[in-house]
């Protein structure tokens, strides 16, 4: 059905049924004839149609088995109240020609809403096409220019001609990555103090740079990345370790992912403790390689002894020696030593109460969370792992008197009210 868009705001839709066969002119004539004078001069259908406030009345009618049924459409540019009155007047029609008739209004449709919905749908289609076109043309152009600029920015550094950013010499801190693609991705987001090792064999250039600058190793989240960082922390003075999410590579990270990974970097000595490595050079640990060499100590030996010596001075004397030089352990220490032996190679920890009774046995990885949530009074903790600062801090909070582990980590704040023993102390 065609509707004049210039005159129509609302569309009255009504159903018609008659007891006999009628045609369109009969129905239109009945509408005009039986509503004439019913609503007054202001709403007279003939006058409203002459002035254009009512559009052409359309009728769709079909006849079957001596009966006629159809739909009546009345376009209106009146306001809502007048349109509703006009619609209700149609239901007063009870005859069409010689036949009885019934008319019921189905709905009054706001034509402008339908038009707006149609406009919105079409606008969405047009916008989608525009964005696809813009992304294809503009994106290709931008990426092309950016890649060209990045290629110009990449320099070949050192005797090994390693791919690097232009700010390697000017920056006090550098980021060491695996390959050229990683360098390009970091340059893409404005990180220019980056250099690649180009393989698992760490170049001498990177080792020399690490002696003078703060180094963050940024590697892939796969087995290859782990192998590279394992070697890197043993041959160079690495300060921090950052890794891509598991299964992802640095070269495919978005800017947001890259920033998050670099913010979540961990000290290299902590990484070494996690993977039980023997680091050769740590700047952020207790000593650097230069410190060890200046004291005539063996190069490459991990240095956690200073914290252990401080610990032994700060805690009460816990063992005595016989004249022959053999160590004699107290009964409590003997119990803790036995517990440590039972836990050997299990990566588990035990919590004991004041009577020496086992409260819980948990994996070392869950020890910190268990200490936080445990409600029982804990006197001592024995773990088949490294004693870390976090465990000691929790021990202070829980008033634990003894912590026993395989060895000490790098402890910044050593508590004085806790007896700290390692496997070496109890041997």
N, C-alpha and C positions, 0 to 999 in steps of 0.2 A: 504494500500500500504506500502510495506517495503522499508525503505531507509537506505543506508549504513551510519551510524553515523560517521565513520572515514573520509569520503570524502565529506560530505555534509555540506555546510554553508548556501546555499540558495536553495529554491525550486521554479522553474518556473511552474506555473499552467495555462494552456491554454485550451480554449474550441474549439472543432472541430465539424464541420457539413459538410456532403457531400450530393450530390444529388442522390447517388446510394448506394448500399450496399458494404461496405469494411470491412476488418478485421484488426486486430492488426499488423501483419507483413507488410501489405500494408502501413499503416500509418507510421510505423517506417522507412520503406524503403524510403517513400516520404520525410521524414524529413532529412535523411542523403543525399539523392540524390539531392534535390533541394536547399540545403544550401551549397553543396560542392563547394568550390572555391569562394563563395559569400563574405566571411569575411576575406579572406587571409589565409595564412598558420598557423598563430598564433592561429586563432580561428576555425580551421577546426574540425568539430565534431568528425570525426574518430580518429584524432590524440589526441584530448582532452580526448576521452574515453579510448584510449590505455594508456595514461599517468595517468589516474585516476582522472583527473580534472573535468570530467563530469561523472556522475554515469549512471546506467542503465536507459534508457528511458522507462517509464511505460505508458501504454495506457489502459483506460477503455472505451469500445465502446459498444453501443447497436444499434440494427437495428429495424426499425418499418416503415411499409407502404412504402418500397422501399427507405428509407433514413436512414442514419447512423449518430449518434451523440455520442460524447464522450469527455473525458477529457485527456489531455496529461500532464504528470509530467516529468520535466527534473531536476534532482538534479545537483547542481553546487558547486564546491569549488573554483571558480574563484572569483575575487574581484567584488565589486558592479558594477563598470562601465562595465566590460567585461560581467558580467551576464546580465545586462540590454541590451547590444548590441545583445547578443545571443538570448534573449527573443524576441526582436523586429524582429529578422531575421525569427522567426517562422511564423510571420504574412505574409511573402512573399509567402508562400506555397499556390498554387491555384488549385492543382490537387492531388488526391490520386488514383493511378491506372488509370482507364479510367474515373473516376468521377470528376466533379468539387468539389472543397473543399474550406472551409473558416476556418481560424484559428485566434482566437483573444485571447490575453494574459489577463487573469483575474487579476493575481497578482503575485508578487515575494515575497515569505515569507522568513523572516530571521529565519531559523530553530533554531538558538542558542537562540533567544528570547523566542520561544515556549518552548525550553528545560529549560531555566531559570525560566519561569513561572511555569512549571511543578515541578521544583526543589523547588521553594518557597512554592507552595501549599502543597507539600509532607512534607517539613520541618515544616510547620505550624501544620500539623496533628501530626507529631512526637513530636514536642515541647509541644503541648497540652496534649498529652498522658503522656509525661514525667513529666509535671508540676502537673497533677492530681495524678500521682503515688507518686511524691516527697511530695506533700502537704499532702497526706493521711498518708504516713509512717512517714515522718519527723515531720509533724504537730502533729500527735498523740503522738509521742515520746516527743517532746518539751513540749506540754501541760501537759503530764503526769508528767514529771520531775518538771515543774513549779508548778503544783498543789500540788505535794508532798512537795516541798520546802515551799510553802505558808502555808500549814497546819502546818509545823514545826515552821514557823515564828509566827503564831497566838498564843498569850498568853492569859491567863485568869487573868484579872486585878481586884483588889479590892475585898471586901467582897462579892459582887454580882457576881464575876467571869465573868466579861464582856469581850467579844471578843475584842482584841486590838492588835495593832502593837507593836513591840519590843522597839520602841523609845519613848513611852509615858512619861516615867520618865525623859529621857535625853533632850527632846525638850522643848523649851520655848513656843511653840505654838502647839495646838492640833486641830484635825478635829473630830467633833462628827457626827457620821452617825447613821442610823436606826438599821441595823442588821448585822449579821455575814457575809452574802454574800457581803454587801457593803465594809466591812473591807477587804475581800479577793480580791475584784476588785481593791481597792486602793493599796494593797500590790503588786498586779500583776504589777503595773506600778511604783513601788519603793517608794510609799508614806507610811511611816511606823509609823508616829505619829498620828494614828487614833484609835478611840474607838467607840463602838456601845452602844446605850442606851437600845436596845432589848425591844422595846415596847413604849407605850405612857406615862407610868409612869417613870419620869426621876429618875435614881438611885442617891443615895446620893454620890457615888463615883465621878460621873460626876460633881455634884454641887461643891464638894470640890476641884476637879481639876480646875474648872473654876475660883476659887478664886485666883489661883496662875499663871495660864497660859492664853495666848491669845487664845480665843476659836472661831473657825469657825464652825457653824452648817451647814452640807452638807446633804440635804434631797431630797427625791424623788419629782418629779414634779406633784404630785397628791394631792388629798384631805388629805390623810393620812400624807404626808410630811408636809403639812401646819399645821395640828393639832399638830404634834410633835414639830414643831418650835414655834408655839404659846405658848405651855406649857413651852418649854425650855427657851424662853426669859423672862418668868415671874418667874422662880424659880432659874435660874443660871445666872452668869455674862457672858453673851454671847457678843462677840465683833462684829462678822460678820455673815451674812447669805448667803449661796450659795445654789441654787436649780438646780436640773436636769431640762432639757427642759420639757415642758408640756407633760404629759402622759408617760414620761420615768422614769426609776428607776436608781439609782446610780450604782447598781450592773451590769447593762447592758451597761454602757457608755464606749466608746472607750477612749484611752488616750487623743486624741485631744479634744473630747467633755468634758472630765473631767477637763483638764487644762483650757479650755475656761470658764467653769462654775465657777471654783475657782477664775479666774481672774476677773470675773464679780460680785463677791460677794459685798454685800452692808452692810453698818453699821447696827447694830441691831436696833438702835433707829429709823433709817429711815424706817426699816421694820415695827416697831411698829406703826409709824405714818401712814403708808400706810394702815394698817389693824385695826387702831384705838384700839390698845392694851394698857394695863396698865402694862408696864414692871417693874419688881421688881428690876432688877440689870442691870445696863449699865456701862461698863468701859469706853467706848468711847464717852459717852454723857457728859452732863454738870457735873454730879456728879456720883460717884459710890455708892454702898450700904454702904460701909465703911464710905465714906464722909458723907452720910446722918445720919448714926448712931452716928458718932462722934459729930455731931452738935445737937444731940437730936431730930432729925426730925423723923417723922413716917416712919417706914420701908415699902417700897413698893410703896410710893407715887411718881408719875412722877414729875420730876423737870425741868420745863421750866420757872419757875418764875424768875430765876436770869436774863435770857435774857430779860424778860418782864420788870423787874425793871430797868435794864440798859437802855432799850428802853425809859422808861418813863422819866429817867433823861436826856437822850440825846435829846429828841424831845421837842419842845415848849410846855409849860403847856397848856393843851387842855380842862381842865374842872375845874370848881370851885365848892365850896360847900356852901350851905346855912348854917345859924347858926344852923339849926336843924340837919345838917350833911347830907342832901340829895344832890345828885349830880345834877348839872345843866349843860345841854349840850348846845353847841352853835347850831345855825340853821344848819350849815353845818354838824355837828356831828349827829344832829337829823335826817337829810336826809340820812346819811350813815347808821345809826342804822335802819331806816325804810327799806332801801334797803336790809340790812342783814336779817331782819325779813322776807321779801318777799322771800328771797332765801333759807330760812330754810328747811332742809331735801331734797333739790333739787340737791345738788352737782354741782351747777352752779355758774358762776361768771358774774358780770356786770362791764363794763367799762364806765366811765363818762367823759364828757368834762368839760371845765372850767365853763360852765354855768349850770352844774349839769344835763345835758341832757344825756340820755343813748345812748352810741355809739353801744354797742354790748352786747349780752348775750350768753355765751358759756359754755360748760361743764368745770369743774375745771381741768379735765385731759388734756384739750387742751388749757388751759390758757397761759402756757408758749409759746407755738407755736404762739398763737394769738398775744401776746404782741410783739413777734419778728417781725411778718409780718405786724402789724397794721400801717397804714400810718397816720391816724388821730392823733391829739394831745390829749393825754389822761391826765386827771388831777388826777383821783382817781380810785381805783380798789376795789370792794367788792366781796368776795368769800365765799361760804359756804364750807369752808375747812381749812386746816392748812396753815399758812403763812410760806413758806420755804425760805431757803437761795437763791434758784434759782429765785424765784419770786421777792425777794427784789433786787437782782442784776439786773434783767431786768427792774425793776422800776427805778433804778438809771440811767440806760442807756436811758430810755424813758422820763426822767425828770418828773416822776409821783410824786405828792406831798403827797398822802395819800393812804395807803393800809389797808384794814379792812378785818378781817377774824374771824373764830370761835375761834382759839387759835394759839399760837406761836409754831413753831418747834424749834429745836436746832439751833440757829443762831450763826455762828462763827464771821461774820463781820456784825455789825449792822450799817446801814447808819444813818447819823446824820441829813440829809436834808429831811427825809421822816417821816410823821406822821404815826405811826403804832398803830392801835387800834384792840382790840379783843372784843369778845362778853361780856367778863367780864368787860372791860373798859367802855363799853357803857351801862351797866346794872344799 
